[in-house]
């Protein structure tokens, strides 16, 4: 179950980052979301643990993904109405 949730959150974060990067009004937000999404890849987690000694708890990853989704829908291009065809 943990792996499935990580794949879902990783996909959502990457897609929101690319969406804000390509068509959004804030490319820095898109870059940031794409960089943060690397925390959900297993190779980057192992590398971060090896170099810094910090291992993120899965609950922290889930909370971070929820904050990313909330920020993207609150201040990103989706909230500003740039995508009327993607309205929720």
Secondary structure by P-SEA (a helix, b strand, c coil): caaaaaaaaaaaaaaaaaaaaaccccaaaaaaaaaaaccccaaaaaaaaaaccccccaaaaaaaaaaaaaaaaacccccccccccccc
